[in-house]
């Protein structure tokens, strides 16, 4: 029983479970919002669903629907997740640029190896 307790408490299982639950919930919100925006786009083109669209007698409507949904989803994720996350990360965890540069570090390593030989 102690092995199971260690597995549950040590492997970030709780954090992973919470992240998965939040991600699935967020996916539902984004999918619903995407459907709403697709409906508005469809009203602009007077065709709420592109699944019947054809080009040269080939049905490309489902592909058009998928591309529109993907673009809407990408915009939503970028502006509602990536941009705020990046700004928060820069604000709360600033990059320490006071340390030596890569060239300085490599020079120090070279010099240390030269003194050993």
N, C-alpha and C positions, 0 to 999 in steps of 0.2 A: 504494500500500500504506500510506503514511503517513496518508492520509485515513481508511482503515478503522481503523487503530490509534487515531487520535484519536476516532473514533466510539465505539469500544469502551471506551476509557479515560476519556473526558470525560463521557459522558452518564449516569453512574450506572447503567450497564447491569448491572454485576455485582451491585450492591446490589438492583436491581429483580428480577433473576433469583433471588437468594437469598430475597428476600421472597416471591416467587411460589411457590417450592418449599416454603418453610415454611408458607405459607397453604394450599396444597393438602394437605400432610401433616396440618395441624391440622384441615382440613375433614373428612378421613377419620376422624380420632379423634372429632370432634364428631358426625358422622353415625352412627358405630357406637354411641357412648354414647346418642344420641337413640333409636336402635333398641332398645337395652336398656331404657331408661326407658319407651318406648312399650309394650314387652312387659310390664313390671311394671304399668303403668296398665291394660293390657288384662286382666291376671289379676285385678285388683281388680274390674273390671266383668264378669269371666268371659267376655270376648270379646277375644282377643288382637289381632284385626284388625277395624277398624271399616269395612272397605271394602264390606261387605254391608248396612250400616245404611240403612234407608229411612225417610222421613217422607212420608206421604200418597202412597205408591207412587213416590216420587222417591228415587233412590239418592244419598244425601249422605255416604256413608261415606268416600269418598276425600277429600272436603273436610274432614271431621272429622279424618282421619289427618294431612292437611297442616297443619291449624291446631295440632294437638297437637305435631307435629314442630317447627313454627315457634316455638311458645311455649317448648318445651324448649331449642331452639337459642338463642333470645334470652336465656334465663336463663343458659345456659352461657357464652355470649360476654360477657354483661355482667359476671358475677361472676368469670370466669377471665381475661378480657382487659381490659375497660374499667376496672374498679375497680383492679386492680393497676397498670395503666399510669398512671392518674391519680395514684395515690399515689406512684409512683416519680417521675413528672414533677414533682410538687410538692416532693418531697424533694430531688431532684438538680438541679432547675432552678427554684428559687423565684422568684416574681414580685417584681421590685424595685419596691416601693411608695414608695421614698424620693423619687422624681422628682416634678415638678410635676403637678398635676391637669389635667384637660382645660380646666377653666374658667381656670386660671392661664395655660395655654399660649395659649388664645384671647385672653385679656386682653393678653398680651405681643405677640401678632401684631397686635391692634388698635392698641396703642400704637405699635408700630414703623411701621405703615402711616400712622398719624396724624402722626408726626414727618416722614415723607417728603413729605407733601402740603403 
